[in-house]
């Protein structure tokens, strides 16, 4: 074949053909691998995957087919690599602003629970768990950014801190993000989380609640190495710690944490 006839890796027709190959059992394995490699090259890959007939079902089939190999743990490395290729494409869908909501409404993350519950230390299971966490992480990051955008406004902060159920729901979501970063820390995401907590601490009720529900990982030095080379991150972290230990609330300075109650 002449060089001019070789398909470009950025050729939309090549990607469309690979997506169609996902419906062919003989070609599916190769298509999964190639699409994973090329997923960063095409901004609209998530849209193509979601809107192409039968493709999402085909990806979910890759997940379901390995369930029997989880317990007892008989999953091979090759099978793990293949399902992780499918998970990477689902992560692509979870990350795109135009497909993310549909992804959640279809409850696709529930299909990953079985992978996250495995505790086998073999490489293929570790790989499976990490890739599954990547899919969840794509959703968690967006949720954190949205939370920050909400609480940065006075009306949004007041809404979050208006009652205990609402506050603790947001707090639990942020705590989940913190826990997820213990093994794979992200400076950028961590700073977003800290900003959320700082802003929530400016509300007297929020401050009182954070005295008991701030994740221990933010207080015990877990992320010191992550922020070592990030002056702005260290400053935010230190600001949060000082506020929590000194009792300097952003508002209602005359109220102690113990006397605060939810309306």
C-alpha positions as YAML, in Angstrom:
chain: A
units: angstrom
residues:
- id: 1
  name: UNK
  ca: [0.00, 0.00, 0.00]
- id: 2
  name: UNK
  ca: [1.29, 3.46, -0.85]
- id: 3
  name: UNK
  ca: [2.00, 5.82, 2.04]
- id: 4
  name: UNK
  ca: [-0.77, 8.10, 0.82]
- id: 5
  name: UNK
  ca: [-3.22, 5.22, 1.18]
- id: 6
  name: UNK
  ca: [-2.37, 4.44, 4.81]
- id: 7
  name: UNK
  ca: [-5.22, 5.68, 7.04]
- id: 8
  name: UNK
  ca: [-4.26, 8.52, 9.34]
- id: 9
  name: UNK
  ca: [-4.60, 7.67, 13.05]
- id: 10
  name: UNK
  ca: [-6.74, 10.82, 13.29]
- id: 11
  name: UNK
  ca: [-8.96, 9.84, 10.36]
- id: 12
  name: UNK
  ca: [-12.62, 9.99, 11.49]
- id: 13
  name: UNK
  ca: [-13.50, 7.19, 9.08]
- id: 14
  name: UNK
  ca: [-10.96, 4.92, 10.78]
- id: 15
  name: UNK
  ca: [-12.53, 5.54, 14.18]
- id: 16
  name: UNK
  ca: [-16.03, 5.00, 12.82]
- id: 17
  name: UNK
  ca: [-14.92, 1.69, 11.31]
- id: 18
  name: UNK
  ca: [-13.34, 0.61, 14.60]
- id: 19
  name: UNK
  ca: [-16.57, 1.45, 16.43]
- id: 20
  name: UNK
  ca: [-18.52, -0.71, 14.00]
- id: 21
  name: UNK
  ca: [-15.97, -3.48, 14.55]
- id: 22
  name: UNK
  ca: [-17.09, -3.58, 18.19]
- id: 23
  name: UNK
  ca: [-20.21, -5.36, 16.95]
- id: 24
  name: UNK
  ca: [-18.18, -8.08, 15.22]
- id: 25
  name: UNK
  ca: [-16.98, -10.79, 17.66]
- id: 26
  name: UNK
  ca: [-13.99, -11.55, 15.43]
- id: 27
  name: UNK
  ca: [-12.81, -7.93, 15.32]
- id: 28
  name: UNK
  ca: [-13.96, -6.67, 18.70]
- id: 29
  name: UNK
  ca: [-10.78, -7.37, 20.68]
- id: 30
  name: UNK
  ca: [-8.59, -5.45, 18.23]
- id: 31
  name: UNK
  ca: [-11.13, -2.61, 18.00]
- id: 32
  name: UNK
  ca: [-11.21, -2.22, 21.79]
- id: 33
  name: UNK
  ca: [-7.43, -1.98, 21.95]
- id: 34
  name: UNK
  ca: [-7.13, 0.49, 19.06]
- id: 35
  name: UNK
  ca: [-9.94, 2.74, 20.26]
- id: 36
  name: UNK
  ca: [-8.39, 2.92, 23.70]
- id: 37
  name: UNK
  ca: [-5.09, 4.03, 22.17]
- id: 38
  name: UNK
  ca: [-6.81, 6.65, 20.01]
- id: 39
  name: UNK
  ca: [-9.36, 7.96, 22.51]
- id: 40
  name: UNK
  ca: [-7.38, 11.14, 23.23]
- id: 41
  name: UNK
  ca: [-7.18, 12.01, 19.53]
- id: 42
  name: UNK
  ca: [-10.91, 12.53, 19.01]
- id: 43
  name: UNK
  ca: [-12.93, 14.96, 21.11]
- id: 44
  name: UNK
  ca: [-16.22, 13.48, 19.93]
- id: 45
  name: UNK
  ca: [-15.38, 9.81, 20.49]
- id: 46
  name: UNK
  ca: [-17.71, 9.71, 23.50]
- id: 47
  name: UNK
  ca: [-20.60, 10.97, 21.37]
- id: 48
  name: UNK
  ca: [-19.90, 8.41, 18.67]
- id: 49
  name: UNK
  ca: [-19.73, 5.59, 21.21]
- id: 50
  name: UNK
  ca: [-22.90, 6.62, 23.01]
- id: 51
  name: UNK
  ca: [-25.01, 7.35, 19.93]
- id: 52
  name: UNK
  ca: [-23.97, 4.37, 17.80]
- id: 53
  name: UNK
  ca: [-26.51, 1.56, 17.92]
- id: 54
  name: UNK
  ca: [-25.56, -1.34, 20.16]
- id: 55
  name: UNK
  ca: [-22.13, -0.03, 21.15]
- id: 56
  name: UNK
  ca: [-22.73, 0.68, 24.84]
- id: 57
  name: UNK
  ca: [-24.41, -2.71, 25.19]
- id: 58
  name: UNK
  ca: [-21.37, -4.25, 23.53]
- id: 59
  name: UNK
  ca: [-19.06, -2.56, 26.07]
- id: 60
  name: UNK
  ca: [-21.22, -3.68, 28.99]
- id: 61
  name: UNK
  ca: [-21.11, -7.22, 27.63]
- id: 62
  name: UNK
  ca: [-17.33, -7.15, 28.09]
- id: 63
  name: UNK
  ca: [-17.87, -6.33, 31.77]
- id: 64
  name: UNK
  ca: [-20.57, -8.90, 32.45]
- id: 65
  name: UNK
  ca: [-18.75, -11.75, 30.76]
- id: 66
  name: UNK
  ca: [-15.90, -11.66, 33.32]
- id: 67
  name: UNK
  ca: [-18.12, -11.68, 36.43]
- id: 68
  name: UNK
  ca: [-17.83, -15.48, 36.83]
- id: 69
  name: UNK
  ca: [-14.03, -15.14, 36.91]
- id: 70
  name: UNK
  ca: [-14.10, -12.81, 39.91]
- id: 71
  name: UNK
  ca: [-15.06, -15.44, 42.50]
- id: 72
  name: UNK
  ca: [-13.31, -17.75, 42.68]
- id: 73
  name: UNK
  ca: [-10.56, -15.55, 41.20]
- id: 74
  name: UNK
  ca: [-9.72, -17.11, 37.84]
- id: 75
  name: UNK
  ca: [-9.45, -13.96, 35.71]
- id: 76
  name: UNK
  ca: [-6.54, -14.15, 33.27]
- id: 77
  name: UNK
  ca: [-4.28, -11.18, 32.52]
- id: 78
  name: UNK
  ca: [-5.45, -11.18, 28.90]
- id: 79
  name: UNK
  ca: [-9.11, -11.07, 29.91]
- id: 80
  name: UNK
  ca: [-8.33, -8.30, 32.39]
- id: 81
  name: UNK
  ca: [-6.60, -6.24, 29.69]
- id: 82
  name: UNK
  ca: [-9.56, -6.67, 27.38]
- id: 83
  name: UNK
  ca: [-12.20, -5.60, 29.90]
- id: 84
  name: UNK
  ca: [-9.99, -2.69, 30.94]
- id: 85
  name: UNK
  ca: [-9.97, -1.53, 27.31]
- id: 86
  name: UNK
  ca: [-13.77, -1.50, 27.45]
- id: 87
  name: UNK
  ca: [-13.69, 0.35, 30.78]
- id: 88
  name: UNK
  ca: [-11.40, 3.00, 29.29]
- id: 89
  name: UNK
  ca: [-13.99, 3.67, 26.59]
- id: 90
  name: UNK
  ca: [-16.71, 3.92, 29.23]
- id: 91
  name: UNK
  ca: [-14.51, 6.41, 31.07]
- id: 92
  name: UNK
  ca: [-14.39, 8.43, 27.86]
- id: 93
  name: UNK
  ca: [-18.20, 8.56, 27.90]
- id: 94
  name: UNK
  ca: [-18.27, 9.41, 31.62]
- id: 95
  name: UNK
  ca: [-15.87, 12.31, 31.07]
- id: 96
  name: UNK
  ca: [-17.71, 14.02, 28.20]
- id: 97
  name: UNK
  ca: [-20.13, 16.81, 29.21]
- id: 98
  name: UNK
  ca: [-22.73, 15.75, 26.62]
- id: 99
  name: UNK
  ca: [-22.81, 12.07, 27.56]
- id: 100
  name: UNK
  ca: [-22.05, 12.16, 31.29]
- id: 101
  name: UNK
  ca: [-25.64, 12.68, 32.41]
- id: 102
  name: UNK
  ca: [-26.93, 9.90, 30.16]
- id: 103
  name: UNK
  ca: [-24.17, 7.65, 31.53]
- id: 104
  name: UNK
  ca: [-25.35, 8.28, 35.09]
- id: 105
  name: UNK
  ca: [-29.05, 8.00, 34.26]
- id: 106
  name: UNK
  ca: [-28.38, 4.59, 32.75]
- id: 107
  name: UNK
  ca: [-26.74, 3.61, 36.07]
- id: 108
  name: UNK
  ca: [-23.73, 2.23, 34.27]
- id: 109
  name: UNK
  ca: [-21.40, 2.78, 37.27]
- id: 110
  name: UNK
  ca: [-23.34, 0.01, 39.07]
- id: 111
  name: UNK
  ca: [-21.80, -2.50, 36.66]
- id: 112
  name: UNK
  ca: [-18.39, -1.69, 38.17]
- id: 113
  name: UNK
  ca: [-19.28, -2.50, 41.77]
- id: 114
  name: UNK
  ca: [-18.32, -6.15, 41.41]
- id: 115
  name: UNK
  ca: [-14.83, -5.14, 40.25]
- id: 116
  name: UNK
  ca: [-14.32, -2.70, 43.12]
- id: 117
  name: UNK
  ca: [-15.35, -5.32, 45.68]
- id: 118
  name: UNK
  ca: [-12.63, -7.79, 44.67]
- id: 119
  name: UNK
  ca: [-9.68, -8.09, 47.05]
- id: 120
  name: UNK
  ca: [-7.35, -10.42, 45.15]
- id: 121
  name: UNK
  ca: [-3.84, -8.94, 44.99]
- id: 122
  name: UNK
  ca: [-2.92, -10.43, 41.60]
- id: 123
  name: UNK
  ca: [-1.86, -7.96, 38.92]
- id: 124
  name: UNK
  ca: [-4.91, -8.54, 36.75]
- id: 125
  name: UNK
  ca: [-7.28, -7.71, 39.61]
- id: 126
  name: UNK
  ca: [-5.32, -4.65, 40.70]
- id: 127
  name: UNK
  ca: [-5.44, -3.42, 37.10]
- id: 128
  name: UNK
  ca: [-9.18, -4.04, 36.96]
- id: 129
  name: UNK
  ca: [-9.82, -2.11, 40.18]
- id: 130
  name: UNK
  ca: [-7.64, 0.84, 39.16]
- id: 131
  name: UNK
  ca: [-9.29, 1.14, 35.75]
- id: 132
  name: UNK
  ca: [-12.74, 0.93, 37.33]
- id: 133
  name: UNK
  ca: [-11.76, 3.68, 39.76]
- id: 134
  name: UNK
  ca: [-10.73, 5.74, 36.75]
- id: 135
  name: UNK
  ca: [-14.30, 5.61, 35.46]
- id: 136
  name: UNK
  ca: [-15.70, 6.62, 38.86]
- id: 137
  name: UNK
  ca: [-12.98, 9.23, 39.21]
- id: 138
  name: UNK
  ca: [-14.04, 10.90, 35.97]
- id: 139
  name: UNK
  ca: [-17.46, 11.47, 37.53]
- id: 140
  name: UNK
  ca: [-16.12, 12.41, 40.95]
- id: 141
  name: UNK
  ca: [-13.85, 15.12, 39.58]
- id: 142
  name: UNK
  ca: [-16.71, 16.77, 37.77]
- id: 143
  name: UNK
  ca: [-18.89, 16.55, 40.88]
- id: 144
  name: UNK
  ca: [-16.15, 18.25, 42.91]
- id: 145
  name: UNK
  ca: [-15.75, 21.09, 40.41]
- id: 146
  name: UNK
  ca: [-19.53, 21.61, 40.36]
- id: 147
  name: UNK
  ca: [-19.65, 21.63, 44.18]
- id: 148
  name: UNK
  ca: [-16.97, 24.31, 44.29]
- id: 149
  name: UNK
  ca: [-18.85, 26.44, 41.76]
- id: 150
  name: UNK
  ca: [-21.97, 26.17, 43.91]
- id: 151
  name: UNK
  ca: [-20.48, 26.99, 47.32]
- id: 152
  name: UNK
  ca: [-18.36, 29.87, 46.05]
- id: 153
  name: UNK
  ca: [-21.59, 31.89, 45.82]
- id: 154
  name: UNK
  ca: [-23.28, 33.00, 49.04]
- id: 155
  name: UNK
  ca: [-26.65, 31.63, 47.93]
- id: 156
  name: UNK
  ca: [-25.10, 28.26, 47.06]
- id: 157
  name: UNK
  ca: [-23.26, 28.07, 50.38]
- id: 158
  name: UNK
  ca: [-26.42, 28.93, 52.28]
- id: 159
  name: UNK
  ca: [-28.33, 26.24, 50.38]
- id: 160
  name: UNK
  ca: [-25.75, 23.54, 51.15]
- id: 161
  name: UNK
  ca: [-25.61, 24.49, 54.83]
- id: 162
  name: UNK
  ca: [-29.35, 25.01, 55.29]
- id: 163
  name: UNK
  ca: [-29.95, 21.58, 56.82]
- id: 164
  name: UNK
  ca: [-27.92, 18.67, 58.12]
- id: 165
  name: UNK
  ca: [-28.94, 16.12, 55.48]
- id: 166
  name: UNK
  ca: [-27.89, 18.39, 52.64]
- id: 167
  name: UNK
  ca: [-24.59, 19.36, 54.26]
- id: 168
  name: UNK
  ca: [-23.60, 15.82, 55.17]
- id: 169
  name: UNK
  ca: [-24.49, 14.55, 51.69]
- id: 170
  name: UNK
  ca: [-22.05, 17.05, 50.19]
- id: 171
  name: UNK
  ca: [-19.51, 16.32, 52.91]
- id: 172
  name: UNK
  ca: [-19.74, 12.58, 52.30]
- id: 173
  name: UNK
  ca: [-19.17, 13.08, 48.58]
- id: 174
  name: UNK
  ca: [-16.08, 15.20, 49.23]
- id: 175
  name: UNK
  ca: [-14.81, 12.67, 51.78]
- id: 176
  name: UNK
  ca: [-15.13, 9.95, 49.14]
- id: 177
  name: UNK
  ca: [-12.95, 12.02, 46.82]
- id: 178
  name: UNK
  ca: [-10.35, 12.44, 49.55]
- id: 179
  name: UNK
  ca: [-10.29, 8.70, 50.25]
- id: 180
  name: UNK
  ca: [-9.96, 7.90, 46.55]
- id: 181
  name: UNK
  ca: [-6.82, 10.05, 46.35]
- id: 182
  name: UNK
  ca: [-4.90, 8.31, 49.13]
- id: 183
  name: UNK
  ca: [-3.30, 5.85, 46.69]
- id: 184
  name: UNK
  ca: [-3.41, 8.07, 43.59]
- id: 185
  name: UNK
  ca: [-3.26, 11.72, 44.72]
- id: 186
  name: UNK
  ca: [-4.06, 14.55, 42.33]
- id: 187
  name: UNK
  ca: [-2.81, 18.02, 43.28]
- id: 188
  name: UNK
  ca: [-5.42, 19.76, 41.19]
- id: 189
  name: UNK
  ca: [-8.35, 17.74, 42.52]
- id: 190
  name: UNK
  ca: [-7.09, 17.96, 46.09]
- id: 191
  name: UNK
  ca: [-6.97, 21.75, 45.89]
- id: 192
  name: UNK
  ca: [-10.55, 21.85, 44.62]
- id: 193
  name: UNK
  ca: [-11.63, 19.69, 47.57]
- id: 194
  name: UNK
  ca: [-9.78, 21.88, 50.08]
- id: 195
  name: UNK
  ca: [-11.35, 25.02, 48.60]
- id: 196
  name: UNK
  ca: [-14.78, 23.42, 49.04]
- id: 197
  name: UNK
  ca: [-14.08, 22.67, 52.70]
- id: 198
  name: UNK
  ca: [-12.66, 26.14, 53.30]
- id: 199
  name: UNK
  ca: [-15.71, 27.77, 51.80]
- id: 200
  name: UNK
  ca: [-18.09, 25.51, 53.77]
- id: 201
  name: UNK
  ca: [-16.21, 26.41, 56.97]
- id: 202
  name: UNK
  ca: [-17.16, 30.06, 56.43]
- id: 203
  name: UNK
  ca: [-20.73, 29.18, 57.34]
- id: 204
  name: UNK
  ca: [-21.17, 28.82, 61.14]
- id: 205
  name: UNK
  ca: [-23.17, 25.59, 60.81]
- id: 206
  name: UNK
  ca: [-20.72, 24.25, 58.27]
- id: 207
  name: UNK
  ca: [-17.78, 25.11, 60.51]
- id: 208
  name: UNK
  ca: [-19.35, 23.35, 63.47]
- id: 209
  name: UNK
  ca: [-20.05, 20.23, 61.43]
- id: 210
  name: UNK
  ca: [-16.55, 20.11, 59.94]
- id: 211
  name: UNK
  ca: [-15.08, 19.95, 63.44]
- id: 212
  name: UNK
  ca: [-16.19, 16.32, 63.49]
- id: 213
  name: UNK
  ca: [-16.52, 15.27, 59.84]
- id: 214
  name: UNK
  ca: [-13.39, 16.64, 58.16]
- id: 215
  name: UNK
  ca: [-11.62, 13.58, 56.67]
- id: 216
  name: UNK
  ca: [-8.68, 12.46, 58.86]
- id: 217
  name: UNK
  ca: [-6.47, 12.20, 55.76]
- id: 218
  name: UNK
  ca: [-6.54, 16.00, 55.54]
- id: 219
  name: UNK
  ca: [-5.25, 16.27, 59.12]
- id: 220
  name: UNK
  ca: [-2.70, 13.47, 59.50]
- id: 221
  name: UNK
  ca: [-0.16, 14.42, 56.84]
- id: 222
  name: UNK
  ca: [-1.37, 11.92, 54.23]
- id: 223
  name: UNK
  ca: [-1.06, 14.48, 51.43]
- id: 224
  name: UNK
  ca: [2.08, 16.30, 52.58]
- id: 225
  name: UNK
  ca: [4.26, 14.67, 49.92]
- id: 226
  name: UNK
  ca: [1.66, 15.40, 47.24]
- id: 227
  name: UNK
  ca: [1.69, 19.12, 48.05]
- id: 228
  name: UNK
  ca: [5.41, 19.39, 48.80]
- id: 229
  name: UNK
  ca: [6.20, 21.11, 45.49]
- id: 230
  name: UNK
  ca: [2.95, 23.07, 45.29]
- id: 231
  name: UNK
  ca: [3.12, 26.31, 47.34]
- id: 232
  name: UNK
  ca: [-0.47, 27.33, 46.61]
- id: 233
  name: UNK
  ca: [-1.73, 23.87, 47.56]
- id: 234
  name: UNK
  ca: [0.28, 23.88, 50.80]
- id: 235
  name: UNK
  ca: [-1.08, 27.32, 51.64]
- id: 236
  name: UNK
  ca: [-4.69, 26.21, 51.13]
- id: 237
  name: UNK
  ca: [-4.13, 23.07, 53.18]
- id: 238
  name: UNK
  ca: [-2.48, 24.99, 56.02]
- id: 239
  name: UNK
  ca: [-5.24, 27.58, 55.94]
- id: 240
  name: UNK
  ca: [-7.84, 24.85, 56.39]
- id: 241
  name: UNK
  ca: [-5.93, 23.20, 59.25]
- id: 242
  name: UNK
  ca: [-5.43, 26.50, 61.07]
- id: 243
  name: UNK
  ca: [-9.08, 27.40, 60.70]
- id: 244
  name: UNK
  ca: [-10.21, 24.03, 62.03]
- id: 245
  name: UNK
  ca: [-7.88, 24.10, 65.04]
- id: 246
  name: UNK
  ca: [-8.08, 27.79, 65.97]
- id: 247
  name: UNK
  ca: [-11.84, 28.22, 65.78]
- id: 248
  name: UNK
  ca: [-11.64, 31.15, 63.35]
- id: 249
  name: UNK
  ca: [-14.96, 30.91, 61.59]
- id: 250
  name: UNK
  ca: [-15.67, 33.00, 58.56]
- id: 251
  name: UNK
  ca: [-18.92, 34.23, 60.06]
- id: 252
  name: UNK
  ca: [-20.64, 34.29, 63.44]
- id: 253
  name: UNK
  ca: [-17.41, 34.59, 65.43]
- id: 254
  name: UNK
  ca: [-19.30, 34.61, 68.69]
- id: 255
  name: UNK
  ca: [-20.69, 31.10, 68.25]
- id: 256
  name: UNK
  ca: [-18.83, 28.02, 69.42]
- id: 257
  name: UNK
  ca: [-18.94, 24.81, 67.41]
- id: 258
  name: UNK
  ca: [-20.74, 23.03, 70.21]
- id: 259
  name: UNK
  ca: [-23.63, 25.51, 70.29]
- id: 260
  name: UNK
  ca: [-24.40, 25.43, 66.57]
- id: 261
  name: UNK
  ca: [-27.57, 23.67, 65.49]
- id: 262
  name: UNK
  ca: [-29.27, 23.05, 62.16]
- id: 263
  name: UNK
  ca: [-32.43, 24.93, 61.34]
...
